[in-house]
């Protein structure tokens, strides 16, 4: 751990504070403003759709201006979008709220690259731990996000408007911290220099296919359940403070393992750790289907978070073997696009399923992406065993 990694970990924590607060309140604000109930999670969906639409633009800004400038631009957009969300809540404008969350997706697309940037701030032999430790910074979001949403929801007459206002301060703090992170300088491209392989060639590699699928599907199942939890708990008669507690433990599960996931990957290998993550996802679904008591919500979502951490940290580490240094921007953008596209679908599906079919069928549906992740890992193991000399 060095000063740059520490600062980036703090920025990751503030980024997750924004994400967790959005997850905690967007569905509920959407439910209060939406014309019909199944549209409640459209503001959650808007956030990830905006992220998907921004991946290419973010990749270009990273390549042209470097990590710090691009990250600062993302934080600025996060600040402005929070103001727009607050105004939309104040004016009871559902369409404007959805639009504001789409704009906020640009910040999300930037923040998703913090984990890749972490690998560039440490020695190559420390790469797995650097990624894992910076992701562990998300613990800040685990604690601050739900409590921020709970404590600030009554600041103004309009419910949850205060939470959006509070996120403007979070963005400002992120901009200050990011200013002091020293990233490697942007290498000027010499005219006629190698641009690397085409994206299509990079994406054909089994290691890329599996890492992209695992990243997207792990985020998909996590988002499917997490986005619906506040709505499901409201239907079950729980207070918002109870939902905030569940989300807090969920995000703790997502990022607390970051302190040792990198070590586990180094010791046991990336595929076995990802496999454990898949197994934990199945355990989460089993607990969620066993009942709707508060402790069942807490335990299920906590285990879901740990499973996500193992799969997503592993997929990030695995993906970095799929491209050369000059190819990283397009490779990372492609994987993040897959993640955001999957999250966009699951954000909509979560609201539609939980409001029309209920919590149980939502969990049955979430078993599908978990099973697909297991199949992808099995396929990669088979490929590597049948072609032992192939590393990608």
N, C-alpha and C positions, 0 to 999 in steps of 0.2 A: 504494500500500500504506500502510495506517495501522495503529496499534496494535491496534485492534479486529479488523481483518482478519488480522493476524499471529496473534493469540490464537486466533481461530476456525480458522485454518489448522493450528495446533498441535493443537486439539481434533479436527479432521478426521484428523490423523495418528494420534492415539490411538484414534479410532473405527475406523480402518482396521487398526490393530494388533490390535484385538479381532476384527475380521472375518477378517483373514488367519490369525490363530491358530486361530479356529474352523474355517475351511476346511481348514487344514493338519492338524488333529487330529481333528475330529468324525467324519469318515468312517472313520478308522483305529480310533478308540475304538469307534465304532458297529460296525465289522466284528468287533472282538474280543468284543463283548457281544451282538450281534444273534443271534436264534435261527436265521436263515437269511441267506445272503450278500447277497441282493438288497435286504435291509433296511438295509444298512450306511450309506447316506447319509440315512436318516430323521432323524438329528440335524441334518444340514445343512438338510434340508427343513423341519424344525421351526422353525429360526431364521427362515426367510423366511415360513413360514406365520404365525408369530407377528407378523412385521412387517406382513403383509397385514391381519391381524385388528386390528392396533393403529392403522392409519392414520386411521380416523375419530376414535378417542379422542384421538390426538395432535393432530389438527386442532382439536378442541374445546378442548383444554388450551392450545394456542398462542393461539387466539382469546381465551380467557378470562384467562389469566395472562401471556401474552407469551412471547417466545422464550426468555429466560434461565431462567425458572422451569420451563418445559416441558423444556428441554434438561437442566437439573439433575435433574429427575425421571427422565428417561431414563437418565442416568448412574447414578443410584441403583439403578434396576432392573437395569442392567448389572452393578453390583457384586454385588447379591443373587443374580442368576442364575448368575454365575461361581462363587459359593460353592456353590450348589445343584448345578452341574455337577461340581464337585470331589467333593462328597459322593456323587453318583451313580456316578462312576468308582470311588471308594473302595469302595462297597458292591456294585459290579458290577450295578447296576440299570439295565437298558437303557430301560425305560419312563420312569423318573425322568429319565434323561439327555435323552430326547426332550422331555419336559415342560419341563425346565429351558431347553432351547434355544427352545422356543415362548415362554416368559416373556422370554427375552433379546431376542426379536423386537421388543419395545416399545422397547428401546434403539436397535435398528436403524432403526425407523420414525422416531425422533427424529433420529438421525444423518443420515438421508437428506435432512433439511431444512436441514442446514448450508449446502449450496450455494445454496439459495434465500435464506437469511438473509444470505449474503455480498453479494448484490445490494443489500440494504438498508443496508449499511455503507459504501457508496461513492456517488459522484455517478453520475447516470444514464448519462453518457457513458463511464463506466468499468465499467459493469455486466458486460460480457463478460469483461473481464480480472479483475474481482473474483471472479467465479464460478470462472474458470480457476485463479487463484492459490490460492484456498482449497482447491480440489480437489488442487492440487499438494502440499498438506500431507500428502496420502496417502503421499508418499514415505517419511515416518517409518514408517508401517505396513509399507511394502515392505521396509524394512531391519530394523525391530525385530520385526515379526510372525513371520516364519519363524525368525529366530535365537532369539527368545524361546521358541518352540515346541521348537526343537532343544535348547537349553541347559537348559530346565526340565523336559523330559519325564522325566528320571531323578531329580528331587528327592526323590520318595517311592517307596516300593515299588511302588505302583500306577502303571503307565505313563501319562504325560501328565496325571496329577493335578496335578503341579506347574505345568503350563501354565495350568490353570484358576485356581489360586491366584495366579499372577502377574498374571492379568487383573484381579484385585480391586485391585491396586496401580495398574494402568493406569486403572481407573475413577476412583479417588481423585484421581489427577493431573488427569484431565479435569474433575472437579468443581471443583478449585482454580482451574484456568485459566478455566473458564467463568464463575466468580464475577466476574472482572475485565473481561469483555466488556460493553461498553455498547451495548445495542441501542436502537433508537428506542422511545420509550414507547408503551405500549398505548393506543390511542385509544378513549376511552369512547364507546360507541354511544348516540346520542341516540334515545330512544323514537320510533318512527315514521320514522327515517332510512332511506335507501335501503340495501337489503341486496344490491343487485346482481342480476344475472340468475340464473335457476335453473341448477343444475348441468347439467341435461339440455341447456339451450341452449348453455352453454359447450362441452360435449363434442361438439356437432354441428359445430363449426367445423373445416374441413379442417386448419388449423394445429394445433389441439389433437389431432385424430386422429393426425396424422403424428408430432407430438412425443411423444405417449404411446406410439404403436407403436414408434417408434425407441428410446425409452428402455427400454421393456419388452423388446424383442427383442434389443437390444444387451446388456443385462444377462443375458438368457436364454441366448444363445449363449456368452457369457463364463462364466457359471455352469455351463453344461452341461459345458464342457471343464475348467474350473478345479477343480470339485468332484470330478471323476473322476480327475484327474491323479495324486494320491497313491496311489490304488488301482491305476491302470494301471501306475505305476512299480514298485509293490510286486510286481505280477504279473510284470513284466519283470526282477525280481531286483535292483532298485536299493535302496540304503539310504535311510532317512528323511532323512538329511542331503542326499542328492541331490534328493529331492522338495522339501525346503526351499529349496534353491538355485534350482530351477525356479520355485517360487512367488515367491521374492524378485525374480527378474528379470521375472516376469509383472507383479507389482504396481509395479515400477519403470516398466515400459511403460505401465501404467495412469495413473500420476500424474506422471511426469517431464515429459511434454508439456504439463502444466498451466502451465508457465512461459511457453509461447508459443502455446498453442491459442487463447486469447482474442485475441491479436494477429492470428493467421491468420484467425479468423472476422471480425474487424474489417476486414481487408484484402481477403479474397477472398469473404466472404459465408458464411452458415451452411450452406446446402445443399451447396455444393461441398466444404466440409471434412467434412461428414457423409458425402458420397459417397466421399471418400478413405478414410474409416474403414471403410465397407462393403467396399471393395476390399481393404484390409488384412486384413479377416476372411477373405476368400476365400484370400488368400495364406497365412494361418495354417493353414487347413485343408489346403491343398496340401502344406505342409511337414510337418504332422503325419502325413499319409498316406504320406509318402515313406520313413518308417522310425521306429524306436524307439531310436535312439542318444541319449545324454544331450544332445548339442548340438542335436539335432532337437527334443527336448522344450523346451529352453531357448529356442531361436529361435522356435519356433511360439507358445509362450505369451507371449513378449515382444511379438511382433507383434500377437497377440490383444489384449494390454493397450493398445497404442498405438491400434489400431482402435477399441477400446471407448471410449477417451478422446475421440477425435474425434467419434464418434457421440453419446455421452452428454452431453458438454459442449455440443455443438451442439443436441441436443434440449432441454436445460435452457434455453439461451438462446432457442430458438424458442418454447418453451412460455410464456415470460413475456410474449409478445405476445398471448396468448389470453385473458387476464383483466384486469379492472380491479383497483385496489388493494383494494377491499372484497370482491373475489371470490377473493383469492389463497389463503386457507386451504383452501377447498373444492377449488379447482383443483389445488393442489399435492398435496392428499390423494388426489384421484382418480388423478393420474399415478403417485404412489407405490404406490397399490393395484395398478395395472396392472403395475408393476415387480415387486412382491412376489408377485403371483399367478403371473406368468410364471416367476419364480425358483423358486417352490414346485414347479411342474411339472417344471422342468429339473433341480432338485436330486434329485427322485425318479428322473427318467428317466436321469440320468447314472449313478447307481448301478446301476439295472436294466440299462441297455445295456452298461456296461463289464464287469459281472460275468456277463452272459449272452451278449452278442454280440461283445464285444471292443472294443478301442480304435479300430479302423478304422471299424466301423459307427457308433460314437459320432460320429466326425468327419463321416461321410456325413450323419447325421441333423442335425448342427449347421449344415449348409449351407442347410437349410430356413428357419430364422429370418433368416439373412443375406439370402437371396433375397427374403423378404417385406419386409425393411427397404428393400432396393433398389427394390422395387415401390412402397412407400409414398412414398419420396422422388420417384420419377418421377411419381407421381400428383399430388403437390403442385406440382411444376414445371409440369405440364400445366394444373392449375387456375389457377395464377398467370398463365400465358401466355394462357389463354383468357379470363380476367377480370382484366386488368391493373390495374383500379382497386380490386380487393379485396385488402386487406392481411392478412386473417385467413381 
